[in-house]
Amino acid sequence: MRIVYPTRIAIAVALASTSFLAGAQELRPLHEEERIEEIIVTGAFAGTRAETMLPITVLSGEELREKVTNSLGDTLKNELGVHNASFGVGVGQPILRGQTGNRVAVLQNSVSITDASSLSPDHANATEPLLADRLEIVRGPSTLLYGSGAIGGVINVIDNRIPEKLTDETNFQIEQNYNSVSREDKTVLRFDGSIGNFGVHLDYFTRENENVKIEGFAIDEDAVERLEELTHSFMGDDHEEDHDDHDDHEVDHDDHEEEVPNTNGFIGNSNGEAEGGTAGFSFVGDQGFFGFSYNTFESGYGLPPGTHSHAGHEEDDEDHDEDHDEDHDEDHDEDHDEDHDDHGGEEVESVRLALDQTRYDFKGEYRFQNSWIQSIRGSVGISEYEHSEIEFFEDGGVEVGTLFKNDGINSRFTLTRTPTGNWSGVYGVQMAESEFSATGEEAFIAASDISNVGLFGVERYQIDDFTGELGFRVESAKVSPARCGYDDNVTSVSASGLYDINDRSNIMLSLSSSERAPSVEELFSNVSLDTCNAYADDEKFVLHAATGLFEIGNPNLETEQSTNIEMSYRLNSGGVTGEFNAYRNEVDNYIYLDITGEEHEESPIASYTQRDVIFTGLEAEVNFTLASNDRYNAEMGFFGDMVSAELNTGGNLPRIPTSKIGTELRFFGNNWSTHLHVTRFNRQSDVSRLELETDGYTLVSLYADYHLSVGTDSEVKMFLRGDNLLNEKIRNHASFLKNYSPEFGRGVTLGLRFEY
């Protein structure tokens, strides 16, 4: 991998300084402009955050640029009700109110991304936060508008890849920054302009990083040993007998464990790179617009040592291949056998993941005049996605262990009717089709055709200080592997009301009933396509390396049923703003992986099962002005959230995030700003039966920037950000690999952005 040093930053600073000295003009109050509240688009009706019926957070402008990192989860981890499900440096999936994966819909301009991030915790989202104009986060069930996969919430990544408006001025941006904790070098380019009635958008990014620095050793060997003892104890007498019968294997296994390097001061195999770009065009008229875009995204990252298990990899590959010849492509299996035999039983030294997505988007809107239809809006996204898990052997050999593919088309069309009296309404249809396949040694999910069609509608009633909404959604969900299949209909309804107490505050009450259809991995992991049930022979099971489990699906799973009640209070009283949310979400037939107490090839067997679960939580934040004058403004904020997830049979769901509480101090003037952010993540002691408690930690970050006007039409922004300034040893409870890979150590980011 190419080692990149921050030389481009130094050059850019020198050029910017020269330009500034030659033609500095009056500085503009940039940070003051960011205080204007924007219109929310992730909802049935456009409006400000205070007017929406949704518990929503919006990051945009300077606030987004201050917090953005390489993953959605890491970018949003300090936001209200949001946590990060990390899997090493390359992966950070957002957790909304304790739910993640296939229960959180990650959208690109309101259309699904169509990647493989929901299938496994080590799969990254195929989107780049660096190129986003804004991030809208809806916490809580959002199935009504975005389908059953949004039962936990929505992350909508909004950008300008298809311009909806013409710009008066051409805008060009180039940003370069460098991060010390991983020696990361990052470049972002962007162009937005107009030619007549045509809008143009171009963007490009590239980043590379070396291994991430940490304090101390990467692997918590004591925790690993205690977790193994806990698991063995849970397995009982049968487990102990199995170990006694396999002493020779145990010795080999122990030898293998000793070979896992426990790196000191850094996380091994945590280097990575990513690259991508977009070209978008649109025609904009008086009554609407229509446009299209082309986007590519490539990402490669390593998995920390000890986090990608291959049980029985050396001895059982031949049997595995024979057992799966019926269900997988024979040519692929033969090629895989030949390639694997070349390595003569060598151990896998490291595993790297490579993501490659090509995406085509179309979007348009037409606004009617003198009609009962106010507007029609539509989006179509076509994606071609590949995910390769590449194995590097001790003898220097390289092979693709598993190849995931997910090609699909997603569309969404909405009709907004002209208001009549106190009523207004939005109706729509959403369709999704994808072809999923997995080939190779980790192909534990059957290739499937997946389709969803949903019809939805929302009516709003407004009178005086009261606003109410009623909504519905009916959706057909199909998952069709060869000779087997799942087909069901799910329904969601909601009712909410918002009352303006005065012109400074309001209260909101919402009640929703949402259904989620089981996903492909929950239905058909390690399921025979001959019997449409789990394999009767354990030897045919395929290990899910990222979790270290033999995961067994269940084609007979029922739909999840969520009943969510929520109350919110919002305040916007000049110098004081705040929000308080309390919710209770009862989920019947909640689907989760439950370890059975049995094992195969030294790894536990876990089956997808269903229990009733209750999620309860609180969220609160308040911000107030400390000082405001001609020279600067000073603000202070406090925030916190907590969530619990308890099974009706007793106990807790695994990997539920801990509670957090924090404060932020912000100073900003016309051309500068500085922010101090302190968040305390508390100890997590509400654990599942096969989890260890996780220590708490304090995350301290500092951000500062300075803007320089260059000439009359351009500016240079220099910024500095320090993360984890206390250099805490952070073990993220929501991570599958918290005992093997801590979060980032202390790091400083130095950046420069030129804008014309």
C-alpha positions in Angstrom: 0.0 0.0 0.0 1.2 3.5 -0.9 2.4 5.5 2.1 0.9 9.0 1.9 2.3 11.9 3.8 0.5 15.2 4.4 2.7 17.1 1.9 -0.4 18.3 -0.1 -1.6 20.1 3.0 1.6 22.0 3.4 1.6 23.0 -0.2 -2.0 24.1 -0.1 -1.5 26.1 3.1 1.4 27.9 1.4 -0.6 28.7 -1.7 -3.6 29.8 0.3 -1.5 32.1 2.5 0.1 33.7 -0.5 -3.3 34.3 -2.1 -4.7 35.7 1.1 -1.9 38.2 1.5 -2.3 39.3 -2.1 -6.0 39.9 -2.1 -7.7 39.6 1.3 -11.2 41.0 1.6 -13.7 41.5 4.3 -14.4 38.2 6.1 -17.9 36.8 5.9 -20.0 35.6 8.9 -20.1 32.0 7.7 -21.0 30.4 11.0 -23.9 32.7 11.5 -25.4 31.5 8.2 -25.4 27.9 9.5 -27.9 28.9 12.3 -30.8 29.0 9.8 -33.0 26.0 10.3 -33.4 23.8 7.2 -36.3 22.0 5.7 -36.6 18.3 6.6 -37.0 16.1 3.6 -37.1 12.7 5.3 -40.8 12.7 6.0 -44.1 12.8 4.4 -44.4 16.6 4.6 -41.6 19.2 4.2 -41.1 21.3 7.2 -38.6 22.4 9.8 -37.4 20.1 12.6 -39.7 21.7 15.1 -42.7 21.1 12.8 -42.1 17.4 12.0 -43.9 14.5 13.7 -40.6 12.6 13.8 -37.8 12.3 16.4 -35.2 13.5 13.9 -31.7 14.8 14.0 -30.1 16.8 11.1 -26.4 17.3 10.4 -25.5 19.7 7.7 -23.1 22.5 6.7 -20.3 23.3 9.1 -21.7 21.0 11.8 -21.6 18.0 9.5 -18.1 18.8 8.2 -16.9 19.1 11.8 -18.1 15.6 12.8 -17.9 13.6 9.5 -15.6 10.5 9.4 -15.3 7.5 7.1 -18.4 5.7 8.4 -21.9 6.6 9.2 -21.8 5.0 12.7 -18.6 6.8 13.7 -19.9 10.1 12.3 -23.2 9.9 14.3 -22.0 8.1 17.5 -22.5 11.3 19.6 -25.9 12.2 18.3 -29.0 11.7 20.4 -30.2 8.1 20.4 -27.4 6.9 18.0 -24.5 4.6 18.7 -21.8 2.9 16.6 -21.7 -0.8 15.8 -18.1 -1.0 14.8 -16.2 -3.9 13.4 -12.7 -2.7 13.2 -11.6 0.5 11.5 -13.3 -0.1 8.2 -16.9 -0.7 9.5 -19.2 1.6 11.5 -22.9 0.9 11.2 -25.3 3.2 13.0 -27.4 1.9 15.9 -30.8 3.7 16.4 -32.4 3.1 19.8 -30.7 -0.2 20.2 -31.4 -1.6 16.7 -29.1 -1.9 13.7 -28.4 -4.1 10.7 -31.6 -5.0 8.7 -33.8 -2.9 11.0 -32.2 0.4 10.1 -32.7 1.6 6.6 -29.6 3.4 5.1 -30.8 5.5 2.2 -29.2 7.6 -0.5 -31.5 10.5 -1.3 -34.5 8.5 0.0 -33.7 5.3 -2.0 -32.1 2.2 -0.6 -28.3 1.8 -1.2 -28.6 -2.0 -2.0 -25.4 -3.3 -0.5 -24.7 -6.3 1.8 -24.2 -4.3 5.1 -27.2 -5.9 6.8 -26.0 -9.5 6.2 -22.9 -9.4 8.5 -21.4 -7.0 11.1 -18.1 -6.9 9.2 -19.8 -5.5 6.0 -19.5 -1.7 5.6 -22.2 0.6 4.2 -21.6 1.4 0.5 -21.8 5.2 1.0 -19.4 8.0 1.6 -20.3 10.5 4.3 -17.6 12.9 3.1 -19.7 13.7 0.0 -23.0 14.3 1.9 -24.7 17.7 2.0 -26.6 16.6 5.0 -27.5 13.6 7.1 -31.1 13.1 8.4 -31.6 10.6 11.2 -35.0 9.4 12.1 -35.0 7.5 15.4 -37.8 5.0 15.9 -40.1 3.0 13.6 -40.2 4.4 10.0 -41.8 1.5 8.2 -44.7 3.6 7.1 -42.7 5.6 4.6 -39.6 3.4 3.9 -40.7 -0.2 4.3 -40.4 -3.0 6.8 -36.6 -2.7 6.9 -36.9 0.6 8.7 -38.5 -0.8 11.8 -35.7 0.7 13.9 -35.2 4.0 12.0 -33.7 5.7 8.9 -30.4 7.2 8.0 -30.9 9.4 4.9 -27.7 10.5 3.2 -28.6 13.5 1.1 -26.4 15.0 -1.6 -26.6 17.1 -4.7 -25.6 14.3 -7.2 -28.8 15.2 -9.2 -29.2 18.9 -8.9 -32.8 20.0 -8.2 -32.1 23.7 -8.4 -30.0 25.9 -10.6 -27.1 27.8 -9.0 -26.4 31.5 -9.6 -22.7 30.9 -9.2 -20.4 28.1 -10.0 -19.0 26.4 -6.9 -15.8 24.4 -6.7 -14.4 22.8 -3.6 -11.2 20.9 -2.8 -10.4 19.5 0.6 -7.3 17.8 1.9 -6.8 16.5 5.4 -4.5 14.2 7.3 -5.1 12.2 10.5 -2.3 11.2 12.8 -3.9 8.2 14.5 -3.8 6.2 11.2 -1.7 8.4 9.0 -4.8 8.8 6.9 -4.6 11.0 3.8 -7.9 12.2 2.3 -8.8 14.3 -0.7 -12.3 15.5 -1.7 -13.2 17.4 -4.9 -16.6 18.8 -5.8 -18.1 20.9 -8.5 -21.6 22.4 -8.8 -22.7 24.6 -11.6 -25.4 25.6 -14.1 -25.4 26.1 -17.9 -28.7 27.6 -18.9 -31.4 25.2 -17.6 -29.0 22.4 -17.0 -27.4 21.6 -13.6 -24.1 19.8 -13.3 -22.6 18.0 -10.3 -19.2 16.3 -10.1 -17.4 14.9 -7.1 -14.5 12.6 -6.3 -12.8 11.4 -3.2 -9.9 9.2 -2.2 -8.5 8.2 1.1 -5.8 5.8 2.4 -4.7 4.9 5.9 -2.1 2.8 7.7 -2.7 0.7 10.8 -4.5 2.5 13.6 -2.6 3.5 16.7 -4.0 2.5 20.1 -2.9 2.5 23.8 -1.6 -0.9 24.8 -2.4 -4.3 23.4 -5.2 -4.8 20.8 -6.5 -8.1 22.2 -7.9 -8.2 25.7 -6.7 -11.8 26.4 -8.2 -11.9 29.9 -11.7 -11.0 28.5 -11.3 -13.6 25.7 -10.4 -16.3 28.2 -13.3 -15.3 30.5 -15.8 -15.4 27.6 -14.5 -18.8 26.6 -15.0 -20.1 30.1 -18.5 -18.6 30.2 -19.4 -20.2 26.9 -18.0 -23.6 27.9 -20.0 -23.4 31.2 -23.1 -22.7 29.2 -22.5 -25.6 26.9 -22.6 -28.0 29.8 -21.5 -31.6 30.2 -21.9 -32.5 26.5 -19.5 -29.8 25.6 -17.0 -31.0 28.1 -17.3 -34.6 26.8 -16.7 -33.4 23.3 -13.5 -31.6 24.4 -12.3 -34.7 26.1 -12.9 -36.7 22.9 -11.0 -34.2 20.9 -7.8 -33.6 22.9 -5.6 -33.7 19.8 -7.7 -31.1 18.1 -7.7 -29.0 21.2 -3.9 -29.0 21.1 -4.0 -27.9 17.5 -6.6 -25.3 18.3 -4.5 -23.9 21.2 -1.5 -23.7 18.9 -3.5 -21.7 16.4 -4.7 -19.3 19.1 -1.1 -18.7 20.1 -0.3 -17.7 16.6 -2.9 -14.8 16.6 -0.7 -11.8 17.0 -1.6 -9.5 19.9 -0.2 -6.2 18.6 1.0 -3.6 21.0 0.3 0.1 20.2 -1.6 -0.5 17.0 -4.4 -2.7 15.5 -2.9 -5.2 13.0 -4.4 -5.3 9.5 -6.4 -2.1 10.0 -5.0 -0.3 7.0 -7.4 0.5 4.2 -8.3 2.6 1.2 -11.4 3.9 -0.6 -12.1 5.8 -3.8 -15.2 6.9 -5.6 -16.9 9.6 -7.6 -20.1 10.9 -9.2 -21.2 12.7 -12.3 -24.8 14.0 -12.3 -26.9 16.2 -14.6 -30.4 17.6 -14.6 -32.8 19.8 -16.5 -34.5 22.3 -14.3 -37.6 24.2 -15.5 -40.3 26.4 -13.9 -42.5 23.4 -13.0 -39.9 20.8 -12.0 -36.8 19.0 -12.9 -35.4 15.6 -14.2 -31.9 14.3 -14.0 -29.6 11.3 -13.7 -26.3 10.4 -12.1 -23.5 7.8 -12.3 -21.6 6.8 -9.2 -18.8 4.4 -8.4 -17.6 3.4 -4.9 -14.7 1.2 -4.0 -13.4 0.3 -0.6 -10.9 -2.1 0.9 -10.1 -2.7 4.5 -8.6 -5.4 6.7 -10.1 -7.3 9.7 -8.2 -7.3 12.9 -6.4 -10.6 13.8 -8.5 -13.2 15.5 -11.8 -11.7 14.3 -12.5 -13.8 11.2 -12.6 -17.5 12.2 -12.4 -20.4 9.8 -13.4 -23.5 11.8 -12.4 -26.7 10.1 -10.8 -24.7 7.2 -7.9 -27.0 6.7 -9.3 -30.4 7.2 -12.9 -30.1 6.2 -12.8 -28.1 3.0 -13.2 -31.2 0.8 -16.3 -32.4 2.6 -17.7 -28.9 2.6 -17.3 -28.6 -1.1 -18.9 -31.9 -1.8 -21.9 -31.1 0.5 -22.5 -27.8 -1.3 -22.1 -28.8 -4.9 -25.8 -29.3 -5.1 -26.6 -25.7 -4.2 -23.6 -23.8 -5.6 -22.1 -23.4 -9.0 -19.9 -26.5 -9.7 -17.4 -24.6 -11.8 -16.8 -22.2 -8.9 -16.4 -25.0 -6.4 -13.9 -26.8 -8.6 -11.9 -23.7 -9.1 -12.0 -22.9 -5.4 -10.8 -26.5 -4.6 -7.9 -26.2 -7.0 -6.9 -22.8 -5.7 -7.1 -23.9 -2.1 -5.1 -27.1 -2.7 -2.3 -24.9 -3.9 -1.7 -23.7 -0.3 -1.1 -27.1 1.1 -3.0 -26.6 4.4 -1.4 -23.3 5.1 -3.1 -21.1 7.7 -5.0 -17.9 6.6 -2.7 -15.1 7.8 -5.1 -12.2 7.3 -8.4 -11.3 5.7 -9.3 -8.2 3.8 -12.6 -7.1 2.4 -13.1 -5.3 -0.9 -16.4 -3.5 -1.8 -17.2 -2.4 -5.3 -20.5 -0.7 -6.3 -21.7 1.0 -9.5 -24.9 2.9 -9.2 -27.2 4.7 -11.6 -29.8 7.1 -10.3 -32.7 8.9 -11.9 -34.8 11.5 -10.1 -37.5 14.0 -11.1 -40.4 16.1 -10.0 -43.3 17.8 -11.7 -45.3 20.5 -10.0 -48.9 21.0 -11.4 -50.8 24.2 -11.7 -54.5 24.5 -11.0 -54.9 20.8 -10.3 -55.9 18.6 -7.4 -52.4 17.2 -7.7 -49.8 19.5 -6.3 -46.7 17.5 -7.4 -45.4 14.1 -8.4 -41.9 13.1 -7.4 -40.0 9.9 -8.3 -36.6 8.3 -7.7 -35.0 5.2 -9.2 -31.7 3.7 -8.2 -30.0 0.8 -10.0 -27.0 -0.8 -8.2 -24.4 -3.4 -9.1 -22.6 -4.5 -5.9 -19.8 -7.0 -5.2 -18.2 -7.8 -1.9 -15.1 -10.0 -1.8 -13.5 -11.5 1.3 -9.9 -12.0 0.3 -7.7 -14.5 2.2 -3.9 -14.0 2.5 -2.0 -17.2 3.3 1.2 -17.8 5.2 2.9 -19.1 2.0 2.1 -15.8 0.2 -0.9 -17.1 -1.6 -4.0 -15.0 -2.1 -7.6 -16.2 -2.9 -11.1 -14.9 -2.8 -12.7 -17.0 0.0 -16.2 -15.7 -0.5 -17.8 -13.5 -3.0 -21.1 -11.7 -2.3 -23.2 -10.1 -5.0 -26.3 -8.0 -4.7 -27.7 -6.3 -7.8 -30.9 -4.5 -7.6 -33.3 -1.7 -8.5 -35.1 0.5 -6.0 -37.8 3.0 -6.9 -40.0 5.4 -5.0 -42.8 7.6 -6.3 -44.9 10.0 -4.3 -48.0 12.1 -5.1 -48.7 15.2 -3.0 -52.3 16.4 -3.4 -53.4 20.0 -3.2 -54.6 20.9 0.3 -58.4 21.0 0.8 -59.5 22.9 3.8 -57.5 21.8 6.8 -56.4 18.6 5.1 -53.3 17.7 3.0 -52.0 14.3 1.9 -49.1 12.4 0.4 -49.4 9.0 -1.2 -46.8 6.8 -2.8 -45.5 3.5 -4.0 -42.1 1.9 -3.3 -40.6 -1.0 -5.1 -37.4 -3.0 -4.7 -36.0 -6.0 -6.5 -32.6 -7.5 -6.0 -30.6 -10.7 -6.8 -28.4 -11.8 -4.0 -25.8 -14.6 -4.2 -22.8 -15.8 -2.2 -20.2 -18.3 -3.4 -17.2 -19.7 -1.6 -16.3 -21.1 1.8 -18.5 -18.6 3.7 -21.6 -19.0 1.6 -23.9 -19.8 4.4 -26.9 -17.9 2.9 -28.7 -19.3 -0.2 -28.8 -17.3 -3.4 -32.1 -15.6 -3.5 -34.3 -13.2 -5.5 -35.7 -10.6 -3.1 -38.7 -8.3 -3.9 -40.8 -5.7 -2.0 -43.7 -3.6 -3.1 -45.3 -1.2 -0.8 -48.2 1.3 -1.0 -48.5 4.1 1.6 -50.4 7.2 2.4 -50.3 10.0 5.0 -53.0 12.5 5.7 -52.4 15.7 7.8 -55.0 17.8 9.6 -54.1 21.3 10.8 -56.3 23.7 12.8 -55.1 26.5 15.1 -52.4 25.1 17.3 -53.0 21.4 16.6 -51.5 19.2 13.8 -52.4 15.6 13.4 -51.3 12.8 11.0 -52.7 9.5 10.1 -50.8 7.0 7.9 -50.8 3.5 6.6 -48.6 1.2 4.6 -49.3 -2.2 3.0 -46.3 -4.1 1.7 -45.7 -7.4 -0.1 -42.4 -9.1 0.8 -40.9 -12.1 -1.1 -37.6 -14.0 -0.7 -37.2 -16.8 -3.2 -34.2 -19.1 -3.2 -34.3 -22.1 -5.6 -37.1 -24.5 -4.7 -37.9 -22.6 -1.4 -39.5 -19.3 -0.7 -41.1 -16.8 1.7 -44.1 -14.7 0.7 -46.1 -12.5 3.1 -47.8 -9.2 3.5 -47.1 -6.7 6.2 -49.1 -3.7 7.4 -48.1 -0.6 9.3 -50.4 2.2 10.7 -49.6 5.3 12.7 -51.3 8.2 14.4 -49.6 11.3 15.8 -50.5 14.7 17.1 -48.5 17.8 17.8 -49.8 20.7 19.9 -48.2 24.1 20.0 -48.2 25.2 23.7 -47.1 28.6 22.6 -44.9 30.0 19.8 -41.8 28.7 21.6 -42.7 25.1 22.5 -44.8 22.1 21.6 -45.6 18.5 22.6 -45.9 15.5 20.4 -47.6 12.1 21.0 -47.3 9.3 18.5 -48.6 5.7 18.3 -47.5 3.3 15.6 -48.0 -0.3 14.8 -45.3 -1.7 12.4 -44.5 -5.1 10.9 -41.2 -6.4 9.6 -40.8 -9.4 7.3 -37.9 -11.7 8.0 -34.7 -11.1 6.0 -32.9 -13.5 3.8 -30.2 -14.4 6.3 -32.8 -15.0 9.1 -34.8 -17.3 6.8 -32.2 -19.3 4.8 -28.8 -19.3 6.6 -27.6 -22.9 6.5 -30.9 -24.2 5.2 -31.1 -27.1 2.7 -32.8 -26.1 -0.5 -34.0 -29.7 -0.9 -35.9 -29.9 2.3 -36.3 -26.1 3.0 -35.2 -26.7 6.5 -32.0 -26.6 8.4 -29.4 -29.3 7.4 -30.0 -32.5 9.3 -26.2 -33.2 9.0 -24.0 -30.8 11.0 -21.1 -31.5 8.6 -23.0 -29.4 6.0 -23.1 -26.3 8.2 -21.0 -23.3 7.0 -19.4 -21.0 9.6 -20.2 -17.3 9.6 -16.6 -16.2 10.2 -17.4 -12.7 11.4 -19.5 -13.9 14.3 -17.7 -17.2 14.9 -21.1 -18.9 14.9 -22.8 -21.6 12.8 -26.0 -19.5 12.1 -29.1 -21.5 11.4 -32.1 -19.8 9.7 -35.7 -20.7 10.0 -38.0 -20.4 6.9 -41.1 -20.6 9.2 -40.4 -17.3 11.0 -43.3 -15.1 11.6 -43.4 -11.3 11.0 -42.2 -9.0 13.7 -44.9 -6.8 15.2 -43.8 -3.5 16.8 -46.1 -1.3 18.9 -44.4 2.0 19.6 -45.6 4.8 21.8 -43.6 8.0 22.1 -44.0 11.4 23.8 -41.8 14.4 22.9 -41.4 17.9 24.2 -39.6 20.6 22.1 -38.5 24.1 23.1 -37.2 26.9 21.0 -37.1 30.0 23.2 -34.6 32.3 21.6 -31.4 31.6 23.6 -32.7 28.2 24.8 -33.5 25.2 22.7 -34.2 21.6 23.9 -35.8 18.3 23.2 -37.0 15.5 25.4 -38.2 12.1 24.2 -39.6 9.0 26.0 -40.6 5.9 24.2 -41.7 2.3 24.7 -41.5 -0.1 21.8 -43.0 -3.6 22.3 -41.9 -6.0 19.6 -43.7 -9.3 19.3 -41.9 -12.2 17.6 -38.6 -10.3 17.6 -36.0 -12.2 15.6 -32.5 -12.7 17.0 -29.6 -15.2 17.1 -29.8 -17.5 20.1 -27.0 -19.8 21.0 -28.5 -23.3 21.3 -25.9 -24.8 23.7 -24.6 -27.1 20.9 -21.4 -26.8 18.9 -19.8 -28.0 15.8 -16.0 -28.0 15.0 -15.3 -26.1 18.2 -17.7 -23.3 17.3 -21.2 -22.6 18.9 -24.4 -23.2 16.9 -26.9 -20.4 17.0 -30.4 -20.4 15.5 -32.7 -17.5 14.6 -35.5 -17.6 17.1 -38.3 -15.3 18.2 -39.2 -13.8 21.5 -41.2 -10.8 22.6 -38.9 -7.9 23.5 -39.5 -4.5 25.0 -37.3 -1.5 24.1 -37.6 1.5 26.5 -35.6 4.6 26.3 -35.1 8.3 27.2 -33.4 11.0 25.1 -32.8 14.6 26.2 -30.8 17.6 25.1 -30.7 21.3 25.9 -28.7 24.2 24.4 -28.5 27.7 25.6 -26.6 30.9 24.8 -23.9 32.0 27.2 -23.0 35.2 25.4 -23.7 37.0 22.1 -22.1 40.2 20.9 -20.4 41.7 17.8 -17.2 39.8 18.3 -18.3 36.2 19.1 -21.1 33.9 20.3 -20.8 31.4 23.1 -23.2 28.4 23.5 -23.3 25.4 25.8 -25.3 22.2 25.4 -26.1 19.1 27.5 -27.4 15.8 26.1 -27.9 12.2 27.1 -29.7 9.0 26.1 -30.4 5.5 27.4 -32.0 2.4 26.0 -32.8 -1.1 27.4 -34.0 -4.2 25.5 -35.5 -6.9 27.7 -36.8 -10.3 26.7 -40.2 -11.4 27.9 -38.6 -14.6 29.2 -36.1 -12.6 31.2 -32.6 -11.3 30.3 -31.3 -8.8 27.8 -30.6 -8.7 24.1 -26.9 -8.8 23.3 -24.8 -5.9 22.2 -27.2 -3.2 23.4 -25.4 0.2 23.6 -24.7 1.7 27.0 -26.2 5.0 28.1 -24.3 8.2 27.4 -24.3 11.7 28.8 -22.3 14.7 27.5 -21.7 18.4 27.1 -20.5 20.6 24.4 -19.1 24.2 24.6 -19.1 26.2 21.4 -17.5 29.6 20.6 -17.8 31.1 17.1 -17.3 34.4 15.4 -17.6 35.6 11.9 -14.7 33.7 10.6 -13.7 31.2 13.3 -15.1 28.6 15.6 -14.0 26.3 18.4 -15.9 23.4 20.0 -15.1 21.3 23.0 -17.1 18.0 23.2 -17.1 15.7 26.2 -19.2 12.4 26.3 -19.3 9.9 29.0 -20.2 6.4 27.9 -21.2 4.5 31.0 -20.4 0.9 32.0 -22.7 -1.6 30.4 -23.8 -4.1 33.0 -27.2 -5.1 31.5 -25.7 -8.0 29.4 -27.1 -11.1 27.8 -26.3 -14.6 29.2 -23.1 -15.0 27.0 -21.8 -11.5 27.3 -19.3 -9.8 29.6 -19.8 -6.4 31.1 -18.0 -3.5 29.4 -16.2 -0.7 31.2 -17.2 2.9 30.6 -15.0 5.6 29.1 -14.9 9.3 28.5 -14.5 10.6 25.0 -13.1 14.1 24.7 -12.7 15.9 21.3 -11.8 19.4 20.3 -12.4 21.2 17.0 -11.3 24.6 15.7 -11.4 26.3 12.3 -10.5 29.6 10.7 -11.8 31.0 7.4 -9.9 33.3 5.1 -11.5 35.2 2.3 -9.4 35.1 -0.9 -10.4 37.7 -3.4 -14.1 38.4 -3.8 -15.4 34.9 -4.6 -13.3 32.4 -2.8 -12.2 31.3 0.7 -9.9 29.0 2.4 -10.8 27.1 5.6 -8.2 25.6 7.9 -9.4 23.2 10.6 -8.0 21.1 13.4 -9.7 18.3 15.2 -8.5 16.3 18.1 -10.3 13.0 18.9 -10.1 10.8 22.0 -7.7 13.3 23.6 -7.5 11.3 26.8 -6.3 8.4 24.8 -8.8 6.1 26.4 -8.7 2.3 25.8 -12.2 2.1 24.3 -14.0 -1.3 24.1 -17.3 -0.7 22.3 -20.0 -3.0 23.9 -22.0 -3.0 20.7 -19.2 -4.4 18.7 -18.8 -8.1 17.9 -15.0 -7.8 18.3 -14.7 -5.5 21.4 -12.2 -8.0 22.9 -10.0 -8.0 19.8 -10.1 -4.5 18.5 -10.5 -1.3 20.6 -11.6 2.0 19.0 -9.2 4.7 17.8 -6.6 6.0 20.1 -5.7 9.7 20.4 -5.6 11.4 17.0 -5.3 14.8 15.4 -6.8 15.7 12.1 -5.4 18.7 10.1 -7.3 19.9 7.1 -7.6 22.6 4.5 -10.5 23.3 2.2 -10.5 25.8 -0.7 -13.9 26.9 -2.0 -14.6 29.1 -5.1 
